[in-house]
């Protein structure tokens, strides 16, 4: 038996763990690569194999169903993962066909029976006999309707495509749907934040970010090679997340003695930026995270500060009970489906369902109402989700406005962001209608699809 290249073995192991154990590829893959001590080239190959396969899974399933002559739900899940990994090599990479087929058959032997191994060999040989472009057309032609065709072409579930269309249509920009879906399938560059008072963009040896005044972008390589990142003085953080935190910290000048709360702080990225801003301005941040393991990640993120901010482990929906009118600024980075970060976490598109939206929207409303109760009169909160789904963003805010009436006011968030960045951020409706929220988009802004709404308590 020929040996399987370590990069392929690691990629399959991560893909199996994502499906079987709900593992996160972005957390598991770096650990596996570090443990295997692969060369830079092999680590790059394993990364492309893993993320590329997860990202294009929907399209590969359409091709596999045609080549196998059966629906993919009739194929053993582990064998299907092997076929998906092989499809990425055969249809989207410049990999020698014989190497991709032979090593995939060897991988199949480690997860399936002898008959399954023969099945893998037969399906892959069928795929190699037809050019990739022809498979693409055949897969698209197998769609039953226009949305299913988009789902195959851009490898997104139909329900997410429809949710994205609705969100874009609310801005009069539904014609941008293809651009958005395509952007979701492009691996993002590494974004960094230089924590104010701890580091500067200039010392990061990277390009200045387009919008964030404390952001930088790496072309490639390991960010841990930078001393400031290793020391925790700078962090890997999407530019959209940076803007969400800065919208709150820079909405108005900071007064010494202000008390801030990051209500859902795990894993600690935005909390670290808020803590830096608070420290420079003379405010105090408290971070809250109900899940103990995530609370430990927050403590680790905040350990760079002396003294480190306090970390609570309260149920965020109850914070208003014991802390009425207590905080000057509150960030609610609400738990959500994460549909805005599919570039970074491609497996999330296959893991989430419309039921998750319904479940999370109740929690999001409760968190927002608790935060309004805990906010001082005259204070400001930021309701943030890494999802553009209307039911997780605008609908939640509108529900709070209906409940609280004149007790709260929406702040013009795009206007606030315009004072933070020198670059023009293109928000809102094409017809010029005003909006008080900011919706960032991968295809338009190069960030995660972050929703940000600033609210003041009257």
N, C-alpha and C positions, 0 to 999 in steps of 0.2 A: 504494500500500500504506500503510495507516495505521500510525503508529509504535506500538511496543509500550511500555507503561509500564515505566520502569526497574525498579520493584519486582518486576514479573512476570519480566522478563528475568533479574535477579539470582537470583531464587528458582529458576528453571529451571536456570540455570548451576550452582548449588550442588547441586541434586538430581541433575543429570547427573553431576557430579564424584563425588558420593557413590556412585553406582552403578558408574560406569566406572573410577574410580581409587581406590576405598575411602577417599575423603576423609572427614574428620570435619566435619559441618555446624557444630558449635559452634566450630571453629577457622577454617573457611573463610569462613563468612558474615560475621563481624565485619570481616575483611580486605576483602571485596568491598564492604561497606557504607561503610567508611571511604574506600576508593578512589573510590567513586561520589559521595561527598559528598551523599547524599540528605537531604531534609528529615526531621525527626523522624517525621512522619506516614508518609512513604514508607518509611523504615527500619523502622517498626513493621509496615507492611503486608508488606514483604519477609520479615520475621522470621516473621510469622504464616503466610504462604504456604508458607515453607520447612518449618518445624517441623510445621505442621498437616498438610501433605501427607505428610511422612515418617511422622508418627505414625499417621495413619489409612489408610495405604497398603493394608492388607489389606482393609478395608471397601470402599474405592474400587475395588479390583480386582474384588471381587464384583459391584459395580454395573456396571462397565465390561464384564465378561464377559456380563452379561445384556443390556445395551444394544447391544453389538457382535455378539452371537450367536456368539461364539467364545471359547475360553479365552484368558486374557491372555498365556500363553506363546507364542501364535501371533501376537502383535502385536509389531511392531518396538519394541525396548526404549526408544529415544528418544521415539518417538511415544506409547508407553505413559506415559512420564514427563509428557508434555504433557497427556495425558488425566487423569492423577492430579491434576495441578495444577489443571486446570479443574474437576474433581469437587469439590475442596476449596472452591472458590469457589461452585459451584452448590448444593452440598448442606450446607455447614457455615458459610458466611459470608453476610453481607448485601451481596452484590455484584450489581450489575445484570446480568441474564442475558446481554443482548446484548453487554455489554462483555467478560464472561468468555469467551463463545463467540468473538467476533470476534478478540480478542487471542490466544486460544489457537490459532486457525487461523493467524494471522500467525506465532506461535512455531513451529508445525508446519512452516511453509515454510522455517524456518532449519535444521531438523534432518532433514527428510524430503522425499520426492518429491511431485509434484503429486497423484498418486493417494492418497498418505498424507494429504495436506491435506484432500482430499475426504472421506476416511474419518473424520478427526477432526471435521469439520463435521457429518457425518451422525450420528455417535455422540452428540455433544454436543446436537444438536437433539433427538434421541430422549430424552436425559436431561431436557431442559427441559420436555418435554411431560407429565411425570409429577411430582407433588409429592414433595419430599424424604422425607416421612414414609412415602409409599407405596414408594419405592425401598428404604427401610430394611427394611420388612416383606418385600418381595420378595427382598432379599439374604439375610435371615435364613432365609426359607423354602427357599432354595437349598441350605442346609447339609444334609449327609448324616447327621450325628449331633449329639449335644448339645455335644461339645467343639468341633466345627467351627462350630456356631452361636455359641458364645462367642468363637471366633477371629474371626468376622466382626463380631460386635457390638462387641468391644473392640479389634479390630485387633492381635491378638497371634498368632504362630504356635502351632499346636496343641501342639507339644512344650514350649514355654515355659509354656503354661497348665497342662499336666500336671505340670511340674516345680514350679511355684508351688503347685499343689494339694497335692503331696506335702510340701512344706516347711511349709505351713500345717497340714496334717493331723498332722504331727509335734508340733504344739503344741495339737492338738485344736481348731483354728480354721479348718477347711476351709470353713466357712460364710462366711468373710470373702473368698473368692476374687473375687467380683464387685467388692467394694470396692477390692481391690488393683488389679485390672485397670483399673478406672475411674480410680484415683489415678495410674496410670502415664500416662494420657492428659491429665493436667492439668499445664500448664507450671508448674514450681516458681518460687517467689519467689527473689530473689537473696540468698544467704546470705554473710555476711562473717565473718571471724575477725580480732579485734584481737590481734596478737601480743604476749604478755605482755612487759613491759619496754620495748616499742617503741611501743605505742599502747593506747588504752582504748576500751571500747564506747561510753562517753559522748561521745567526740569524733567518732564516726562519723555522727552525725545520722541514726540509724536506730533501729528497734525492737530491744530486747533479745531475744535468741533464747529459745526456750522452755526448752531444756535446757542448752546449753553456756554456762558462765559467761564465756567469752570470745567469744561469738557475737553477731551482730546480723543483722537482716533488713531489706532495702530493699523498699519497695512497688513501685518501678519506677525507671526512669532508668539512666544509665550510671554504674557504680561508680567509673569512672576520674575522675569529677568530684570525688571525695573525695581530698583531698591525701594522707591517710594511705595510701590504696590506690595512688596514683601513686608514692609514695615507697617502697612495699614494706613499710611498717610494719603494714599490714592487707592482707588478701587475700580474694579470692572463694573460699569453701570451704563445702561442704555441712556442715550441723550434724552429720550422722552421722560424717563424716570427722574432725571436731573431737573428737567423743566417743571415737573409736578411738584417737587420739593421746593424749588426756588420760587415758584408762584406763591407759595404760602409764606416763605421766609422773607420775601422781598415785596410783598403786596403793599407794605407801608414801612416806614423806618421802625427799627426795633427800639423799644424803651427798656432801659435797664430794669431787671427784676421780673420781666415777663415770664410766665409759665406756659410751656408748650407740651403737647401730648401727641405722640405718634401712636394711634389707637390699635393698629394692626401691623406691628413693626417687623415681624419676621419676613425674610431672613436678615434684615438689618441694613440694606443698602441705602434706602431713603432716610432711615434713622441716623445713619452716620453723617450724611450731608446736612440734615437738619441740626444735628448736634454741633457740627462745625460752625454753621451759621449762627446758632444760638450762642455758642461760646464767644465768637467774635463780637456779637452784638450785646452781650451781657444778659442773655436770657437763660433759662433753665429748661432742659428737655427731659421729659419722662417718656420712656418707651414701654409699650404694653404688648405682650404676645401670649395668647392663651395656651398655645401648644408648647410644652416644656422643652422639647428638642429644638424647636425654632427659637424659643426664648434664649437658649444657650448660644445659638448662632448670632442673635442680636447682641448679647453680652460680648461675644468675641469681636464683632464688628465695632463695638463702642469702646473696646479696651484701649485703643490708641489715645483716648482723652484722659486727662488727669485734672479733676476727678472724673471717672466714667459716669455717664448718666445712669440713673436708677432704672431698672427693668422690672415691670410688674408682670404678673401672669394671671390677669383677671379676664373673665368673660367680657369682651368689649361691649356687648349689648347691655351690660349692667352698670357701666361706668358712670352713667348719669345718676344712678341711685344714691351714691355716696359722695359724688363730686359735682354737685349742682353749681353752675355759674363759676367754675374754678379756673378754667384755662383761657389764656389770651389767644392761643392758636392751636388748632387741632388738625392733624392729618389723618384722614380715613382712606388708607390704601386698601380698599375692601377686597376680601376674598372673592374671586370671580372665575369665570371659565378660562381666562388667559388666552382668549381668541386673538388678542392683539399681539401676542408674542410667538406666533406660529413659525416665524423665521428661526427663532432660537430654540424652540421646543416643538419640533415638527410632529412628534408623536401625539401631542395634545389634541390634534385635529381628529385622530381616530379614537381617542380615549373619552372625549366629552360627548354629551348628547343633549337634546333639548330639555330633558328632565333636570339636568344640572342647572340650567338657567332658571327654571322654576324654583328649584330648591334654594339657590343662592340669592335670588332676588328678595326673598323674605328676610334673609340674614342681612343683606345690604341695607334694606330699609330700617331694620332694627338698629344697626350700627349707626346709621346717619341720625336717627332720632335720639339715640343715646348721646351722641357727640354734641348735638344741638343743646341738649339739656346741660351738658357739662361745660359748654362754652360760656364765657363771660358776656354780658351785654356789651356790645361794641367789639367783641372778638371776631375772629375770622377762622373759618375752617375750609379745608380743601377736600372735596369728595373726588376720589381718584379710582379708576378701574383700568386694568390692562385688558380691556375688552371694549370694542365699539358696538356691541350688541345693544340695541335701544332699550331692551328690558333690563339691562344692567347699568345703564348710564342715564340717559335723559329721563326715562320713565321713573327711576328711583328719585331723582332730584325733583321732578314734578310732583311726585307723591308727597315729598316732604314739604314743598311749598303749599300744597293743598291743605296739609295737616296743620302747619304752623302759621299760615296766613301772613299777616303783617309783622309777625315777630321775627321773621328772617327776610333777607334780601339777597338776590343773586348779584354777585359782583361781575363786572365785565372782564372775564378772565383773559380773552385775547388782548385787551388793552393793557392788562398787567404784564403779560408776557412780552408785549411790544417794548416795554420799558426795560426788560431784562436782556434782550438780545438785539444786536445790531442788524441781523439778517431779518428779512420780512418773512413772517410765518403766514402762509395762505390758509385761512380758516373760513368756514361757514359757507353760506349758500352762494351759488353763482349769480343769483338774481340780486345780490346785495343786501338781502334781509339780515338784520342784526341778530347776533346770537351771543349769549353771555357765557357759554361754555367753550372750551377748546378741545377739539378732537384731532389728535395727531394721527398720521397714516404712514405706513411703510413706503408706499409708492410716491407719496407727495412730499414727505418730510425726511424720509430715511430713518425714521425712528420706529419703535413699537407703536401699535395703535392705542395710545394712551388717551383716556378721557379725563378732563380736569374741569371741575366747577368749583369756583370760590364762592363762599356764602358768608354773609355777615349776620350777626345777631343784633337786632335793633335794640 
